Amino acid sequence: MLRTHTCGELRIKDTGKEVTLCGWLQRARDLGGMTFIDLRDRYGITQLAFNMNTNKTLCTQARELGREYVLQITGKVTERSNKNPKMLTGDIEIIVSEVKVLNKAQTPPFTIEEDTDGGDELRMKYRYLDIRREVVRRNLELRHRMALETRKYLHDQQFIEVETPVLIKSTPEGARDFMVPSRMHAGQFYALPQSPQTFKQLLMVGGLDRYFQIVKCFRDEDLRADRQPEFTQIDCEMSFVTRDDVLETFEGLAKHLFKSVKGVDHVEFNRISYQDAMRFYGTDKPDTRFGMRFEELNELTKDKGFKVFDNAELVVGICTEGCAEYSRKQLDALTEWVQRPQIGAKGLVYVKYNPDGSFKSSVDKFFKQEQLKSWADVFSARPGDLLLILAGDTDATRKALGELRLEMGRRLELRDPDMYACLWVTDFPLLEWDEETQRFYAMHHPFTSPIREDIPLLDKDPGKVRANAYDMVINGVEIGGGSIRIFDRPLQEKMFEVLGFTPKEAQNQFGFLMQAFQFGAPPHGGVAFGFDRWCALFGGSETIRDYIAFPKNNAGRDVMIDSPSPVAPEQLKELHLKLITHNS
Ligand code: ASP
């Protein structure tokens, strides 16, 4: 090897050793008689020292080296007089006797240090330089540990990792597919998988019993801030299980990852139905690090002459502890906040529970002190608290109050980054009605089983059918989701019918799966986790991009390799494609 040690491992006990290190020149400092260089590799930074008085030639040579030069140096480990407790190698330095330049480097376009002067785009263009920075490297190390521990846990639980194909068949359900034109079959296309869903189910029919895969998935969706067109799932499926078996198995995975990766010993999982999540938190992925649960006030507020409440389908509020002291100005600002188009509330009603036990509200004209007291009692509010109330159509009002709850949680610093609140949300609706296309869509996907007792409703009132589906939510972030699957042909056919497929369409697109169901499919169910997102959550960051070695930008471009990009006319021809431009 070209080195005896790494740049991160030498300590005071190594004093006196003759060592050879390799790495990149992060920074050089000339202090008259001495020159110091920070030499960096993946493992850390070691200080190199050159003395003008004792070795003038070498010191002069060192002064000519540029940033990011790749060096091999030999020298003696020596105790530093000026120790740096912030560095693991901060007690020592190397008195260099020999320097070899392994490769020169152009001056990098941004500083490769903890605090960099490079903007997002620039760092993405030179991602390999960004990866030299400790923060980025640590994120990739975290990702590696997560993958490794996931494999360990699932292997111990008898899961086997199986690769499923990447060139598959396009289906119109779900998001938009990325397509790959076939050269050998003119006019035909492969699609890249949005997930290995049907394959993992076929593996269950194949008797593999427990499958997992850490797998790339592709969705051609309009990009939102934290979306990547390609992302990674921990995809899993199990046979002969009930919903609770699945939940317990993957609670186990989460606990294992918390312990082995984050050093967190104790995490508790709660369960809540979709209906309750919407009712108490206004969202299907509640952040339960704090309470502030919704209370509905329709009964107490109706027929008192306040039109806004009387005309509303729902009157619902939260109690914010200790906020009765909010000033007029603060309350006005909060009202404006809920009226922003993203939140969409018409107005905000407040009730201050003053420290002296009296009440002051924005609806004092309509409601007496005892009435306001009765509202406060619903929340078990105490003097000093502030009630914030919204009214309107049920769904929109819940959603808006859900946003307000998160905002108040943030302002009151209740969303503790060192705390983890884990949750399974269960019993999602099976179907979602789409006004525009006037049809039902599967809320999860068409292979999800309805809850048994709701099956008769499929004919009568499909919108009411609950799915045997579940999401894992941590701190308000949806980490994964799955379901118990349909495993018999008639029910699967029925499901396609409800989704508006003709029998022929269903047969064309999913005939292979329905046929497999006729050859002894076991009952099965599974789940898939957003691996990038889980890494980001553990790393304490909001952006999944930080945990992907070579991510795409917000426009879905890889600015480093410049992709997507045009291809040669011959390539198009081979693929039997013709480019249609706007002016042709
Ligand atoms: N394939 C599903 C998804 O990607 C997850 C599952 O049902 O297992 O959302």
Residues whose N, C-alpha, C, O or C-beta is under 5 A from the ligand:
A	BS01	LIG	Q194 S195 Q197 C236 G481 G482 S483 G526 V527 A528
